[in-house]
Structures are given as C-alpha cells and as structure tokens.
Amino acid sequence: MTTELKRILLVEDNQKDIDLALAALAENELANEVVVVRDGEQALDYLCQRGNFRLRARGNPAVVLLDLKLPKLNGLEVLRQIKADPQLKMIPVVMLTSSREEADVATSYECGVNAYVVKPVTFSRFVEALRELGVFWAEINEPPPGSIGRRANRRA
C-alpha cells in the first residue's frame, strides 16, 4: 500500500536558511512537498486557506517549521494563533530559530510548541539537524487526524 508523502510548511524569511532547509529535506527525500512562506501573515493565510492560498490542496501539513523572528507577525504570534484555532491546534509546530534566549524558549513552550530547535551555525550541522527533524516528523511521527497525506509504506 502506497500513500502520499507528508507536506511540510517552512516559515522562514532568510533565503540562505530556506535554501539550506530545502536542500537538506530534498537530499533525504523526506517530503513530497515543502511549502515555503516568508512571514507570519503568509503562514496563517496558508494554514487557513485564505488570500493567495484559498485554492491550495485541502488538509494540514504534517509539521510547521517556524522561525521565531519573522516580518509582519513573529513566530510566537503565529504559534499562538495556530494553537488557539480548533482546526489547526493539532498540527505539530517546531520552532526553528537562531535564538537561544531562555525567555524565547520558555514562551514558545508555554504557547504550545512541540519542539524548539536552535539553528546550528555550520552548514553541515544545519543540514544534519534538518535531516533529523525531517526523519522524525515526515517518517516516524504519526500525524494527527486530518493532516494531509500519510507516509508511504516502504515495507509493503
């Protein structure tokens, strides 16, 4: 039995980090689609299927990789709105950020983040961190009901 691989939503405004994340995920074939949005408003528009995303495929992504420092709405505000919405609150959210500030970590967990990952400085460690995140969220973790797609059953 083969089913659709999972979709990942990457919310990141730094082009270098976008390129690295896409390369790491593609290299490991961890998702059939990585949707990239560059600010907090676009993230919520995508998740709520409004604006430019009103006609996107139905269903939620398997995971949201969310930067903390974003234009328009920051990552914490996006996280708060995701977790306050009955249709979105079950989506796993991973804060993927350069901030090691204790207050950012604490506030993220208070707002319901599923994981907090500090972006490694070196290219190889960043790629490895994304690979590990991708393996967990796109292969190992069982998604909440209503998320789009299921992992391909590679053993069948």
C-alpha positions, 0 to 999 in steps of 0.5 A: 500500500502506497500513500502520499508523502507528508507536506511540510510548511517552512516559515522562514524569511532568510533565503540562505536558511530556506535554501539550506532547509530545502536542500537538506529535506530534498537530499533525504527525500523526506517530503513530497512537498515543502511549502515555503512562506516568508512571514507570519501573515503568509503562514496563517493565510496558508494554514487557513486557506485564505488570500493567495492560498484559498485554492491550495490542496485541502488538509494540514501539513504534517509539521510547521517549521517556524522561525521565531523572528519573522516580518509582519507577525513573529513566530510566537504570534503565529504559534499562538494563533495556530494553537488557539484555532480548533482546526489547526491546534493539532498540527505539530509546530517546531520552532526553528530559530537562531535564538537561544534566549531562555525567555524565547524558549520558555514562551514558545513552550508555554504557547504550545510548541512541540519542539524548539530547535536552535539553528546550528551555525555550520552548514553541515550541522544545519543540514544534519539537524534538518535531516533529523527533524525531517526523519522524525516528523515526515517518517516516524511521527504519526500525524494527527487526524486530518493532516494531509497525506500519510507516509508511504509504506516502504515495507509493503 
